[in-house]
Amino acid sequence: MTEDIASRLPKHNRAEQSILSHIASFRRQYNSLYPRGPLLLLTAKNENHCMKSIISFVVPSLVPYEELLNISSVAQILADLITYLPPSADSHSLPTRLQSPAVVVEEQKGSGAECAIVTASILLGAGYSAFVVQGNALKTLVSADTSSKTCPYLEAEEKVATTPEDTATSKYTVRPPPDMRSKYMLIMEERARRKQALEEDACNKKKKIKKFDAVRRRTESDSLAVLHFWVLVLPPNRGITTPTFVEPTTGQVIPVSYNHPYRCIHAVFNHSNYWASIHYDKSISSDMFNISDHFAWMALLPEFMQPSAKVVKPSSSTKSQTRTDEETPDNADLQSRATQKDTENLAIKELKGERTKKLKVPKTWARPVVIREEALHLRFPNGWREEVYKGVLVRRYSPFTHQRGATLIMTLYNSKDSKIEVREEFQQRQDGLITRITNLVTGAVVEKFAKSRKDTLKCHEYWRSPSSLAERAKDDGMRNPFGASISENKDDASCKERFLFHSKFRVDAVRCRIIGSSKWREEFDERPDLLLARTVNFVSSDPTPPRAIQMIEEEFGCPEDVDPHTAVQKRVFQMFEGRILLVYHYGKHRLLQPTRSFIKPADSRTTTLSPDMTHGFQPDPSVEEVPLPQLWNTLQAEMEAEARVREEVRKGVEETAAIRAARVGEEKRTVLLPDLFDIDKNETVQYILQERRYQETHRNETEKKKKEEREGKVDTVEPYMPLLL
């Protein structure tokens, strides 16, 4: 395909021959002025093996996609779309052959210079003031060696995890007991805590200094003069306020003022001109990008140069003063600098005088960059890409290319190169699975789901055997970890299964369900009855319903409009003993809680409450004793509540079993759903479009048939029937 495209490209014309001869003169002039300067990439052969000027490779191209109009998205998409081909370990010389940006995008692979030219072409088409930069960068960046770098995807997850969740805390909370600790002891503990914190901060600062020194030494060892190409974006177009670097191989957007991996700049160029740096051996700073300053930059096409407003030419009085004070060391230094600048100005004037005709940039021979919609959706060549970081193997997939819908898979290794954890991110799954973290050491699996699930499941945490999980851990992710064998060596405290729900979408407002072998706990949000939590003890550890209940314990919040000692804080239903225990909230200035216990009547026809069926404790002597008829009403209400709670627990057991069964089927057969607005993959939309095209194609035939039907219904003989009779 490349040869076919190359055969259609035009050969040299007069303008190109003129610019090539001018480039040769410019190279000789630059080398004579700066014999120790770097070699400049002024020309290169294209895919047709025809010598072209480097500025003709840059083709401003406007791509009709919204995501390719922003600098950050452009950098990341092009870094994913084009595979970077690093130079060999022994070769860091200037490239002699470059492919045009359109060919690079079609083949989806290119060298550093080719990737930078493609990125600059797209940014120029989007309205940015972009330039391709030739200079020196870190060897690890040029060689694409990321094995010693920290995984950026792990850092992004840590930042997201540290952000506070946007959840409103309930105002109905259990009132804590009074604090009986000594204030003096609390003050002493706080002082000791502050002292320990200061010591830890000092220790952390020392560690950071040591780490910074180690990184600096490693950076200095890696900061060899290695040739590299990247992109520079200058203000003020498209809201850019400071000079910004774009690394085309990784998709990073780095302001010049930040810590960047670049060491020096040899030259910058775009489709309009080429500027060679006079200060090629100086470190990069944000105030060195005034390309119109001919004391800092040497332009290929002199007519595009604009003298800097800050440059002041030496006057005659200044020259006479220099002659009178030339004996002093300072004035001699100034005179040498002025002489050097005059020499450079004279050389530039001679270069201008050599050309009687004004040079113009010839019309580009290269085609504009065209990115196909299929390639943009596929994102990576072959649909996925593998990256290696320090202790992490990363695989990124395009949507619908992974059989289980994964888009990001991170496999973490320890120092012995053994797998310790697998982190996965998913999209477009019918079961709503978003992320999954599998710990291969402890056997813990945490799955998070979208809000679109019908069972309102938000997060599911369970435990499996580490050896069974290790067998299912592959480079392309976990193979059905829910179907792994259950761990039998763990105790009940560490093997609790947790279900988190979207409580605002549920009638019972369940937020969390923690399940052990024979005990589970439910937590609620914003219930009208102020129920906060419920703990259920079962007789056996068999999870299959129905399960016999031994005891139910509920916790309630304290309402604001009643006395605390009259509101129930804890309610315990003891099924086997036939007892009900009520524990009330703390009263004002009280250290003990009121309690009331009931013994349920053995005969359901009992209508009265005897004194031996109830017992109460009231620490406040000012509160009157509750009469037996009122206590009987309380017992009846609690017995009805017990029946209602048993029914809720039964439904919860059945719901848990249904969720587990659903997860088994979802993991065995993963179904991927297209996006609602994805016209190409939505079958319903495709059917509607097909019907519409069919109707438009056969519209004339349909109208003709309808016209014939209407004409056939008209009886032409009927008006003449009376005459015939």
C-alpha positions as CSV (number, residue, x, y, z in Angstrom):
1,M,0.0,0.0,0.0
2,T,2.9,2.3,0.8
3,E,4.4,1.7,-2.7
4,D,1.1,2.5,-4.4
5,I,0.8,5.8,-2.5
6,A,4.5,6.6,-3.1
7,S,4.1,6.1,-6.8
8,R,1.4,8.8,-7.0
9,L,3.6,11.4,-5.3
10,P,5.0,14.2,-7.5
11,K,8.7,14.6,-8.1
12,H,10.8,17.7,-7.5
13,N,9.7,21.0,-9.0
14,R,11.5,24.3,-9.3
15,A,10.4,25.6,-5.9
16,E,11.5,22.4,-4.2
17,Q,14.9,22.5,-6.0
18,S,15.3,26.1,-4.9
19,I,14.5,25.4,-1.3
20,L,16.8,22.4,-1.3
21,S,19.7,24.5,-2.6
22,H,18.9,27.2,0.0
23,I,18.9,24.5,2.7
24,A,22.3,23.3,1.7
25,S,23.6,26.9,1.9
26,F,21.9,27.3,5.3
27,R,23.6,24.2,6.6
28,R,27.0,25.3,5.5
29,Q,26.4,28.8,7.0
30,Y,25.3,27.3,10.3
31,N,28.2,24.8,10.5
32,S,30.7,27.6,9.8
33,L,29.3,29.8,12.5
34,Y,28.9,27.0,15.1
35,P,31.3,24.2,14.2
36,R,30.6,22.5,17.5
37,G,26.9,22.7,17.0
38,P,24.6,19.7,16.5
39,L,23.7,18.1,13.2
40,L,20.4,19.5,12.0
41,L,17.6,17.5,10.4
42,L,16.9,19.8,7.4
43,T,16.2,17.3,4.7
44,A,15.1,13.7,4.6
45,K,14.0,11.1,2.0
46,N,10.3,10.3,1.9
47,E,8.6,7.0,1.3
48,N,9.3,7.4,-2.5
49,H,13.1,7.8,-1.7
50,C,12.9,11.4,-2.9
51,M,14.8,14.1,-1.0
52,K,12.4,16.7,0.6
53,S,12.8,19.6,3.0
54,I,11.8,18.7,6.5
55,I,9.3,21.5,6.7
56,S,7.3,20.0,3.8
57,F,6.6,16.9,5.9
58,V,4.4,18.9,8.3
59,V,0.9,19.1,6.9
60,P,-1.7,21.0,9.0
61,S,-4.7,18.7,9.0
62,L,-8.1,19.3,10.5
63,V,-9.6,16.0,11.5
64,P,-13.4,16.0,11.8
65,Y,-13.6,14.5,15.3
66,E,-14.3,16.5,18.5
67,E,-11.9,14.4,20.5
68,L,-9.0,15.5,18.2
69,L,-9.5,19.2,18.9
70,N,-8.1,19.3,22.4
71,I,-4.4,19.1,23.1
72,S,-4.6,16.5,25.8
73,S,-6.9,14.1,23.9
74,V,-4.9,14.6,20.7
75,A,-1.7,13.6,22.4
76,Q,-3.2,10.5,24.1
77,I,-5.2,9.3,21.1
78,L,-2.2,9.6,18.7
79,A,0.1,7.9,21.2
80,D,-2.3,5.0,21.4
81,L,-3.0,5.0,17.6
82,I,0.6,5.0,16.5
83,T,3.1,2.4,17.7
84,Y,6.4,4.1,18.6
85,L,9.5,2.3,17.1
86,P,12.5,3.3,19.3
87,P,15.9,3.5,17.6
88,S,18.5,0.7,18.1
89,A,20.7,0.9,21.2
90,D,23.8,1.8,19.2
91,S,22.1,4.2,16.7
92,H,21.0,7.7,17.8
93,S,21.9,9.5,14.5
94,L,19.6,11.7,12.5
95,P,17.0,9.8,10.4
96,T,17.7,9.8,6.7
97,R,14.2,8.6,5.6
98,L,10.8,9.7,6.9
99,Q,7.3,8.8,5.9
100,S,4.6,11.4,5.4
101,P,2.1,11.8,8.2
102,A,-0.7,10.3,6.2
103,V,1.3,7.1,5.6
104,V,2.4,6.9,9.2
105,V,-1.3,7.1,10.4
106,E,-2.3,4.4,7.9
107,E,0.4,2.0,8.9
108,Q,0.0,3.0,12.6
109,K,3.7,2.9,13.4
110,G,6.6,5.3,13.2
111,S,9.8,6.6,14.6
112,G,10.1,9.5,17.1
113,A,10.4,12.1,14.4
114,E,7.4,10.7,12.4
115,C,5.3,10.6,15.6
116,A,6.2,14.2,16.4
117,I,5.4,15.4,12.8
118,V,2.0,13.7,12.9
119,T,1.2,15.2,16.3
120,A,2.2,18.7,15.2
121,S,0.2,18.4,12.0
122,I,-3.0,17.5,13.9
123,L,-2.4,20.3,16.5
124,L,-1.8,22.8,13.7
125,G,-5.0,21.8,12.1
126,A,-6.8,22.2,15.4
127,G,-5.6,25.8,15.7
128,Y,-2.6,25.4,18.0
129,S,0.8,27.1,17.4
130,A,2.7,23.8,17.3
131,F,6.3,23.1,16.4
132,V,8.4,19.9,16.0
133,V,11.4,20.0,18.3
134,Q,14.8,18.4,17.7
135,G,16.9,18.1,20.8
136,N,18.2,15.8,23.5
137,A,16.1,13.8,26.0
138,L,16.6,11.1,28.6
139,K,17.8,7.8,27.2
140,T,15.0,5.9,29.0
141,L,12.4,8.0,27.2
142,V,14.0,7.6,23.8
143,S,14.4,3.8,24.2
144,A,10.8,3.5,25.5
145,D,12.1,1.7,28.6
146,T,9.4,2.0,31.3
147,S,10.5,-1.0,33.4
148,S,12.0,1.3,36.1
149,K,9.1,3.8,36.2
150,T,6.1,3.8,38.5
151,C,2.9,2.7,36.8
152,P,0.9,5.9,36.1
153,Y,-2.4,3.9,36.3
154,L,-1.7,2.9,39.9
155,E,-1.0,6.5,40.8
156,A,-4.3,7.6,39.2
157,E,-6.2,4.9,41.2
158,E,-4.6,6.0,44.4
159,K,-5.6,9.7,43.8
160,V,-9.2,8.6,43.1
161,A,-9.2,6.4,46.3
162,T,-8.0,9.3,48.5
163,T,-10.8,11.6,47.3
164,P,-13.7,11.8,49.8
165,E,-17.0,10.2,48.8
166,D,-19.9,12.4,48.2
167,T,-22.3,10.7,50.6
168,A,-24.4,12.5,53.2
169,T,-24.1,11.1,56.7
170,S,-27.3,10.2,58.5
171,K,-28.5,12.5,61.2
172,Y,-30.0,9.5,63.0
173,T,-27.0,8.0,64.8
174,V,-26.6,6.1,68.0
175,R,-25.7,8.5,70.8
176,P,-22.2,7.5,72.2
177,P,-21.8,6.8,75.9
178,P,-20.3,9.6,78.1
179,D,-16.5,9.9,77.9
180,M,-15.2,9.0,81.4
181,R,-11.5,9.4,80.5
182,S,-9.3,11.9,82.4
183,K,-8.7,15.2,80.6
184,Y,-5.2,15.3,81.8
185,M,-4.5,11.9,80.3
186,L,-6.0,13.1,77.0
187,I,-3.8,16.1,76.9
188,M,-0.7,14.0,77.6
189,E,-1.7,11.6,74.9
190,E,-2.2,14.4,72.4
191,R,1.3,15.8,73.2
192,A,2.9,12.4,72.7
193,R,1.0,12.0,69.5
194,R,2.2,15.4,68.2
195,K,5.7,14.6,69.2
196,Q,5.6,11.3,67.3
197,A,4.1,13.0,64.3
198,L,6.9,15.5,64.2
199,E,9.5,12.8,64.4
200,E,7.8,10.9,61.6
201,D,7.7,14.0,59.5
202,A,11.4,14.6,60.0
203,C,12.1,11.0,59.2
204,N,10.0,11.2,56.0
205,K,11.8,14.4,54.9
206,K,15.2,12.6,55.3
207,K,13.8,9.7,53.2
208,K,12.5,12.1,50.6
209,I,15.9,13.8,50.4
210,K,17.7,10.5,50.0
211,K,15.2,9.4,47.3
212,F,15.5,12.7,45.5
213,D,19.3,12.5,45.5
214,A,19.2,8.9,44.2
215,V,16.8,10.0,41.4
216,R,19.0,12.9,40.6
217,R,22.1,10.7,40.4
218,R,20.2,8.2,38.2
219,T,18.9,11.1,36.0
220,E,22.4,12.5,35.6
221,S,23.6,9.1,34.6
222,D,20.8,8.7,32.1
223,S,21.0,12.3,30.8
224,L,23.2,11.5,27.9
225,A,23.0,13.4,24.6
226,V,20.4,11.2,23.0
227,L,18.6,12.5,20.0
228,H,14.8,12.8,20.2
229,F,11.9,14.6,18.6
230,W,8.9,16.0,20.4
231,V,6.3,18.8,20.0
232,L,6.3,22.4,21.4
233,V,3.0,24.4,21.7
234,L,3.4,28.1,22.2
235,P,0.8,30.6,23.4
236,P,-1.6,32.3,22.9
237,N,-3.7,30.1,20.5
238,R,-6.5,27.9,21.9
239,G,-6.1,29.1,25.5
240,I,-2.4,28.1,25.9
241,T,-0.9,30.5,28.4
242,T,2.6,29.0,28.8
243,P,5.0,27.1,26.5
244,T,4.0,23.4,26.7
245,F,5.7,20.2,25.6
246,V,3.8,17.3,24.1
247,E,5.5,13.9,24.2
248,P,4.2,12.0,21.1
249,T,5.4,8.6,22.2
250,T,3.5,8.6,25.5
251,G,0.8,11.2,25.1
252,Q,2.0,13.3,28.0
253,V,1.4,17.1,28.1
254,I,4.0,18.8,30.2
255,P,4.4,22.6,30.7
256,V,7.9,23.8,30.3
257,S,8.0,25.0,33.9
258,Y,7.4,21.4,35.2
259,N,10.0,18.7,35.5
260,H,10.4,17.3,32.0
261,P,12.7,14.7,30.5
262,Y,14.2,17.0,27.9
263,R,17.7,18.5,28.2
264,C,18.4,20.9,25.3
265,I,16.9,22.1,22.0
266,H,18.7,22.1,18.7
267,A,15.9,23.4,16.5
268,V,12.2,23.8,16.0
269,F,10.2,23.8,12.8
270,N,6.7,23.6,11.4
271,H,5.1,23.9,7.9
272,S,6.2,27.6,7.6
273,N,9.8,27.8,8.6
274,Y,12.8,26.2,10.4
275,W,14.6,27.8,13.4
276,A,18.0,26.5,14.5
277,S,18.9,27.3,18.1
278,I,22.0,29.3,18.7
279,H,22.0,28.4,22.4
280,Y,21.9,24.7,21.6
281,D,23.9,23.7,24.6
282,K,21.9,25.5,27.3
283,S,19.2,24.0,29.5
284,I,15.6,24.6,28.6
285,S,13.7,27.5,30.1
286,S,10.3,29.1,29.5
287,D,11.8,32.4,28.3
288,M,13.9,31.0,25.4
289,F,11.0,30.5,22.9
290,N,10.9,33.9,21.3
291,I,11.7,32.5,17.8
292,S,11.6,36.0,16.3
293,D,14.8,36.9,18.3
294,H,17.6,36.4,15.8
295,F,20.2,36.5,18.7
296,A,18.7,33.2,19.9
297,W,17.3,31.6,16.8
298,M,18.6,31.3,13.2
299,A,15.8,31.0,10.7
300,L,16.0,29.0,7.5
301,L,13.8,31.6,5.6
302,P,15.1,35.0,6.6
303,E,12.0,36.9,5.3
304,F,10.0,35.3,8.1
305,M,12.3,36.7,10.8
306,Q,11.0,39.6,12.8
307,P,13.6,41.6,14.8
308,S,13.1,41.4,18.5
309,A,11.8,44.6,20.2
310,K,14.2,44.1,23.1
311,V,17.3,44.2,20.8
312,V,19.1,47.5,20.9
313,K,21.7,48.3,18.2
314,P,24.9,49.9,19.5
315,S,25.1,53.6,18.7
316,S,28.2,55.8,17.8
317,S,28.4,57.2,21.3
318,T,28.5,53.7,22.7
319,K,31.3,52.8,20.3
320,S,33.4,55.8,21.2
321,Q,32.9,55.1,24.9
322,T,34.0,51.5,24.2
323,R,37.2,52.7,22.6
324,T,38.1,55.0,25.5
325,D,37.4,52.4,28.1
326,E,38.7,49.3,26.3
327,E,41.5,48.9,28.9
328,T,39.1,47.9,31.7
329,P,38.3,44.1,31.8
330,D,34.5,44.7,31.9
331,N,34.5,46.9,28.8
332,A,36.7,44.4,27.0
333,D,34.2,41.7,27.7
334,L,31.4,43.8,26.5
335,Q,33.4,44.6,23.3
336,S,34.0,40.9,22.6
337,R,30.3,40.1,23.0
338,A,29.3,43.0,20.7
339,T,31.9,41.8,18.2
340,Q,30.4,38.3,18.2
341,K,26.9,39.7,17.7
342,D,28.1,41.9,14.9
343,T,29.7,38.9,13.3
344,E,26.4,36.9,13.5
345,N,24.4,39.8,12.2
346,L,26.9,40.2,9.3
347,A,26.6,36.5,8.5
348,I,22.8,36.7,8.5
349,K,22.9,39.8,6.2
350,E,25.2,37.9,3.8
351,L,22.8,35.0,3.8
352,K,20.0,37.4,2.9
353,G,22.1,39.0,0.2
354,E,22.9,35.8,-1.5
355,R,19.2,35.4,-2.5
356,T,17.9,38.0,-4.9
357,K,14.6,36.3,-5.1
358,K,12.4,35.9,-2.1
359,L,12.1,32.2,-1.1
360,K,8.7,30.8,-0.5
361,V,7.8,27.5,1.0
362,P,6.7,25.2,-1.9
363,K,3.3,23.6,-1.9
364,T,3.5,20.5,0.2
365,W,3.7,17.2,-1.7
366,A,2.2,15.2,1.2
367,R,-1.4,14.4,1.7
368,P,-3.3,15.7,4.8
369,V,-3.7,13.3,7.6
370,V,-6.9,11.2,7.5
371,I,-7.9,9.1,10.4
372,R,-10.5,6.6,9.7
373,E,-13.4,6.3,12.1
374,E,-12.8,2.5,12.5
375,A,-9.2,3.2,13.5
376,L,-10.3,5.8,16.0
377,H,-12.7,3.5,17.6
378,L,-10.2,0.6,17.6
379,R,-7.7,3.0,19.2
380,F,-4.8,0.5,19.3
381,P,-3.2,-1.5,16.5
382,N,-4.7,-5.0,16.7
383,G,-7.0,-3.7,19.4
384,W,-4.7,-3.9,22.4
385,R,-1.3,-2.8,23.7
386,E,1.1,-4.1,26.4
387,E,3.2,-1.9,28.7
388,V,5.8,-2.9,31.3
389,Y,6.4,-0.8,34.4
390,K,8.1,-1.4,37.7
391,G,6.5,-4.5,39.1
392,V,3.4,-4.1,36.9
393,L,2.4,-5.5,33.5
394,V,-0.3,-3.4,31.9
395,R,-2.6,-4.4,29.0
396,R,-5.0,-1.9,27.5
397,Y,-7.8,-3.0,25.2
398,S,-10.2,-1.2,22.9
399,P,-13.9,-1.6,23.6
400,F,-15.4,-4.9,22.3
401,T,-11.9,-6.4,21.6
402,H,-11.6,-8.3,24.9
403,Q,-13.9,-11.3,25.2
404,R,-14.9,-10.3,28.8
405,G,-15.1,-6.6,28.1
406,A,-11.9,-5.6,29.8
407,T,-10.3,-2.3,28.8
408,L,-7.4,-2.2,31.4
409,I,-5.7,-5.1,33.0
410,M,-2.8,-4.6,35.5
411,T,-0.9,-7.6,36.9
412,L,1.2,-6.7,39.9
413,Y,4.4,-8.7,40.7
414,N,6.6,-8.9,43.8
415,S,10.4,-8.8,43.9
416,K,10.5,-12.5,43.0
417,D,8.4,-12.0,39.8
418,S,5.4,-13.8,41.3
419,K,1.9,-12.5,40.6
420,I,0.4,-11.0,43.7
421,E,-2.6,-9.0,42.4
422,V,-4.7,-8.5,39.3
423,R,-6.7,-5.3,38.7
424,E,-9.2,-5.1,35.9
425,E,-11.5,-2.4,34.4
426,F,-14.5,-3.3,32.2
427,Q,-16.9,-1.5,29.9
428,Q,-20.2,-2.3,28.1
429,R,-20.9,-5.5,30.2
430,Q,-24.5,-6.5,30.6
431,D,-24.0,-7.4,34.3
432,G,-22.7,-3.8,34.9
433,L,-19.2,-5.0,36.2
434,I,-16.9,-2.0,36.2
435,T,-13.8,-3.0,38.2
436,R,-12.4,-6.1,39.8
437,I,-9.4,-6.4,42.2
438,T,-8.1,-10.0,42.8
439,N,-5.5,-10.5,45.6
440,L,-3.7,-13.7,44.7
441,V,-2.0,-13.8,48.2
442,T,-5.0,-13.5,50.5
443,G,-7.7,-14.7,48.1
444,A,-9.8,-11.5,48.4
445,V,-11.8,-10.5,45.4
446,V,-13.6,-7.1,45.2
447,E,-16.0,-6.3,42.3
448,K,-17.7,-3.0,41.7
449,F,-20.8,-2.6,39.5
450,A,-22.6,0.2,37.8
451,K,-26.0,1.6,38.9
452,S,-27.8,-0.1,36.0
453,R,-28.1,-3.5,37.7
454,K,-31.6,-4.4,38.6
455,D,-30.6,-5.9,42.0
456,T,-29.0,-2.5,42.9
457,L,-25.7,-4.3,43.7
458,K,-22.9,-1.8,44.1
459,C,-19.9,-3.9,45.3
460,H,-19.3,-7.5,46.0
461,E,-16.4,-8.7,48.1
462,Y,-15.7,-12.5,48.6
463,W,-12.9,-14.9,49.3
464,R,-11.5,-17.8,47.3
465,S,-8.6,-20.1,47.6
466,P,-5.3,-18.3,46.5
467,S,-4.1,-21.4,44.7
468,S,-7.3,-21.7,42.7
469,L,-7.2,-18.0,41.9
470,A,-3.5,-18.3,40.8
471,E,-4.5,-21.0,38.3
472,R,-7.1,-18.7,36.8
473,A,-4.8,-15.6,36.6
474,K,-3.6,-15.0,33.0
475,D,-2.0,-12.1,31.2
476,D,-5.4,-11.2,29.7
477,G,-7.1,-11.1,33.2
478,M,-8.9,-13.4,35.5
479,R,-10.9,-16.3,34.2
480,N,-14.1,-16.5,36.3
481,P,-12.7,-15.9,39.8
482,F,-16.2,-16.4,41.3
483,G,-16.1,-20.0,40.2
484,A,-12.8,-20.7,42.0
485,S,-12.8,-23.1,45.0
486,I,-13.8,-21.5,48.4
487,S,-11.0,-21.2,50.9
488,E,-11.3,-23.6,53.8
489,N,-8.3,-22.6,55.8
490,K,-9.6,-19.1,56.7
491,D,-11.4,-18.3,59.9
492,D,-14.8,-16.7,60.0
493,A,-13.5,-13.3,60.8
494,S,-11.5,-12.9,57.6
495,C,-13.8,-14.8,55.2
496,K,-16.9,-12.6,55.4
497,E,-18.7,-12.0,52.2
498,R,-19.8,-8.4,51.7
499,F,-22.6,-7.0,49.5
500,L,-22.9,-3.2,49.0
501,F,-26.1,-1.8,47.5
502,H,-27.3,1.5,46.2
503,S,-29.5,2.2,49.2
504,K,-31.4,5.1,47.6
505,F,-32.7,2.8,44.9
506,R,-34.1,0.2,47.3
507,V,-37.4,0.1,49.3
508,D,-35.7,-1.4,52.4
509,A,-32.8,1.1,52.1
510,V,-30.1,-1.6,52.7
511,R,-26.6,-0.2,52.3
512,C,-24.4,-3.2,53.2
513,R,-24.8,-6.9,53.9
514,I,-21.9,-8.7,55.6
515,I,-22.3,-12.5,55.6
516,G,-20.3,-14.9,57.7
517,S,-20.7,-18.7,58.0
518,S,-23.6,-18.5,60.5
519,K,-23.9,-14.8,61.1
520,W,-24.6,-11.8,59.0
521,R,-25.2,-8.1,59.4
522,E,-27.2,-5.6,57.5
523,E,-26.8,-1.8,57.6
524,F,-29.4,0.7,56.4
525,D,-29.6,4.4,55.3
526,E,-32.3,6.9,56.1
527,R,-35.1,4.6,57.0
528,P,-38.3,6.1,58.3
529,D,-38.2,3.8,61.4
530,L,-34.6,4.9,62.1
531,L,-33.3,1.4,61.8
532,L,-29.5,1.5,61.4
533,A,-28.3,-2.1,61.5
534,R,-29.6,-5.6,61.9
535,T,-27.5,-8.7,63.0
536,V,-28.9,-12.2,62.4
537,N,-27.5,-15.4,63.9
538,F,-28.5,-18.6,62.1
539,V,-28.6,-22.1,63.5
540,S,-26.4,-23.7,60.8
541,S,-23.8,-22.4,58.4
542,D,-25.6,-23.8,55.3
543,P,-26.3,-20.8,53.0
544,T,-29.1,-22.4,51.1
545,P,-32.6,-21.1,52.0
546,P,-34.6,-21.5,54.1
547,R,-32.3,-20.9,57.1
548,A,-33.4,-21.4,60.7
549,I,-32.9,-18.2,62.7
550,Q,-31.5,-18.2,66.3
551,M,-31.4,-14.5,67.2
552,I,-32.0,-11.2,65.6
553,E,-30.5,-7.9,66.9
554,E,-31.5,-4.5,65.6
555,E,-30.0,-1.0,66.3
556,F,-32.1,2.2,66.0
557,G,-31.3,5.9,65.9
558,C,-32.6,8.4,68.4
559,P,-35.5,10.6,67.2
560,E,-35.2,14.3,67.9
561,D,-38.7,15.0,69.2
562,V,-38.9,12.4,72.0
563,D,-37.1,11.8,75.2
564,P,-34.0,9.5,74.7
565,H,-35.0,7.1,77.5
566,T,-38.3,6.3,75.8
567,A,-36.8,5.5,72.4
568,V,-35.4,2.0,71.7
569,Q,-31.7,1.8,70.8
570,K,-31.4,-2.0,70.6
571,R,-34.0,-4.7,70.0
572,V,-33.1,-8.4,70.4
573,F,-35.4,-11.2,69.3
574,Q,-34.3,-14.5,70.9
575,M,-36.2,-17.1,68.9
576,F,-35.3,-20.3,70.7
577,E,-35.7,-18.8,74.2
578,G,-38.9,-17.0,73.3
579,R,-37.6,-13.7,74.7
580,I,-37.6,-10.1,73.5
581,L,-35.1,-7.6,74.9
582,L,-35.4,-3.8,74.5
583,V,-32.5,-1.4,75.4
584,Y,-33.3,2.3,75.4
585,H,-31.1,5.3,74.7
586,Y,-29.1,7.0,77.4
587,G,-31.1,9.5,79.4
588,K,-29.9,13.0,80.1
589,H,-26.8,13.0,82.4
590,R,-27.2,9.2,82.8
591,L,-24.4,6.5,82.7
592,L,-26.8,3.5,82.4
593,Q,-29.4,2.6,79.8
594,P,-33.0,1.6,80.6
595,T,-33.9,-1.9,79.6
596,R,-37.0,-4.0,79.3
597,S,-37.3,-7.8,78.6
598,F,-40.3,-9.8,77.7
599,I,-41.1,-13.5,77.7
600,K,-43.5,-14.3,74.9
601,P,-46.6,-16.2,76.0
602,A,-46.7,-19.9,75.2
603,D,-50.4,-19.7,74.4
604,S,-51.3,-17.4,71.5
605,R,-54.8,-16.8,73.1
606,T,-53.2,-15.0,76.1
607,T,-54.7,-11.5,76.5
608,T,-53.0,-10.2,79.6
609,L,-49.4,-9.8,80.8
610,S,-48.4,-11.2,84.2
611,P,-45.6,-9.6,86.2
612,D,-43.4,-12.7,85.8
613,M,-43.4,-12.2,82.0
614,T,-41.5,-8.9,82.0
615,H,-38.6,-7.3,83.8
616,G,-37.4,-3.7,83.5
617,F,-34.5,-1.5,84.7
618,Q,-34.8,2.2,84.9
619,P,-31.8,4.2,86.3
620,D,-33.8,7.4,86.5
621,P,-35.8,7.3,89.7
622,S,-38.0,10.2,88.6
623,V,-39.5,8.1,85.8
624,E,-42.8,6.5,86.7
625,E,-43.3,2.7,86.3
626,V,-45.1,1.7,83.2
627,P,-48.5,0.0,83.9
628,L,-49.0,-3.7,82.8
629,P,-51.7,-2.9,80.1
630,Q,-49.3,-0.5,78.4
631,L,-46.5,-3.1,78.6
632,W,-48.9,-5.7,77.1
633,N,-49.5,-3.4,74.1
634,T,-45.8,-3.0,73.8
635,L,-45.3,-6.8,73.8
636,Q,-47.9,-7.3,71.1
637,A,-46.3,-4.6,68.9
638,E,-42.9,-6.3,69.3
639,M,-44.3,-9.7,68.5
640,E,-45.8,-8.3,65.3
641,A,-42.5,-6.6,64.6
642,E,-40.7,-10.0,65.1
643,A,-42.9,-11.7,62.5
644,R,-42.2,-8.8,60.0
645,V,-38.5,-8.9,60.7
646,R,-38.4,-12.7,60.1
647,E,-40.0,-12.2,56.7
648,E,-37.5,-9.5,55.8
649,V,-34.6,-11.7,56.8
650,R,-36.1,-14.6,54.7
651,K,-36.3,-12.3,51.6
652,G,-32.8,-11.2,52.2
653,V,-31.6,-14.8,52.3
654,E,-33.4,-15.5,49.0
655,E,-32.1,-12.3,47.4
656,T,-28.5,-13.2,48.4
657,A,-28.9,-16.7,46.9
658,A,-30.3,-15.2,43.7
659,I,-27.4,-12.7,43.4
660,R,-24.9,-15.5,43.8
661,A,-26.7,-17.6,41.2
662,A,-26.8,-14.7,38.8
663,R,-23.1,-14.0,39.2
664,V,-22.3,-17.6,38.3
665,G,-24.2,-17.3,35.1
666,E,-22.8,-13.9,34.3
667,E,-19.2,-15.1,34.7
668,K,-19.8,-18.2,32.6
669,R,-21.3,-16.3,29.7
670,T,-20.2,-12.6,29.4
671,V,-22.5,-10.4,27.3
672,L,-21.3,-7.1,25.9
673,L,-23.9,-4.4,25.1
674,P,-23.3,-1.6,22.7
675,D,-23.6,2.0,23.8
676,L,-27.0,3.6,23.4
677,F,-25.7,6.1,20.9
678,D,-23.4,3.7,19.0
679,I,-25.2,3.5,15.7
680,D,-22.8,1.0,14.1
681,K,-23.2,-1.7,16.8
682,N,-26.8,-1.1,18.0
683,E,-28.9,-3.7,16.2
684,T,-32.2,-1.8,16.8
685,V,-30.8,1.4,15.2
686,Q,-29.3,-0.6,12.3
687,Y,-32.7,-2.2,11.7
688,I,-34.4,1.2,11.7
689,L,-31.8,2.6,9.3
690,Q,-32.1,-0.4,7.0
691,E,-35.9,0.0,6.9
692,R,-35.5,3.7,6.2
693,R,-33.1,3.1,3.3
694,Y,-35.4,0.4,1.9
695,Q,-38.4,2.8,2.1
696,E,-36.5,5.6,0.3
697,T,-35.3,3.2,-2.4
698,H,-38.8,1.8,-3.1
699,R,-40.7,5.0,-2.4
700,N,-41.5,5.6,-6.1
701,E,-42.7,2.1,-6.6
702,T,-44.9,2.3,-3.5
703,E,-46.4,5.5,-4.6
704,K,-47.1,4.1,-8.1
705,K,-48.8,1.0,-6.6
706,K,-51.0,3.2,-4.3
707,K,-52.0,5.3,-7.3
708,E,-53.0,2.3,-9.3
709,E,-55.0,1.0,-6.4
710,R,-56.9,4.3,-6.1
711,E,-57.6,4.3,-9.8
712,G,-58.8,0.7,-9.7
713,K,-61.4,1.5,-7.1
714,V,-63.1,4.1,-9.4
715,D,-66.0,2.6,-11.4
716,T,-66.0,4.2,-14.8
717,V,-69.3,2.5,-15.9
718,E,-71.4,3.6,-13.0
719,P,-72.2,7.1,-14.4
720,Y,-73.7,5.6,-17.6
721,M,-75.9,3.0,-16.0
722,P,-79.1,5.1,-15.9
723,L,-78.8,5.7,-19.7
724,L,-78.5,2.1,-20.4
725,L,-81.6,1.3,-18.4
